Amino acid sequence: MKNLIEVPIETGTIPHRVVGNSGTSKVIMLPASPGTGIIAGAAVRAVCESAGIRDVLTKAHGSTNPVNLVKAALDGLKQLRTRSEVERLRGITLS
């Protein structure tokens, strides 16, 4: 339970572009329009499905070791922030 993370999801996709790194693996995740589905390899697809993401585009660069890809995808998901969270952290309102 201590390793669970909360992933912000807006209308079935991620709120913004994010890059996750682990070792020599790099995973780029992009928000997708509704109905696109999960465009990802097997390792990253499993992570996205587990998180409840329905629409996302991903690209893996560097090493394609599945263990590193999963760690990189989790690193990227940990970096996600919602608009309201960014406004609260910065102390301003975004237009």
ABEGO torsion letter per residue (X at the ends): XAABBBBBBBGGBBABBBBBBBEABBBBBBBBBBGAEBBBBAAAAAAAAAAGBABBBBBBBEBABAAAAAAAAAAAAAABBBAAAAAAAAGBBBX
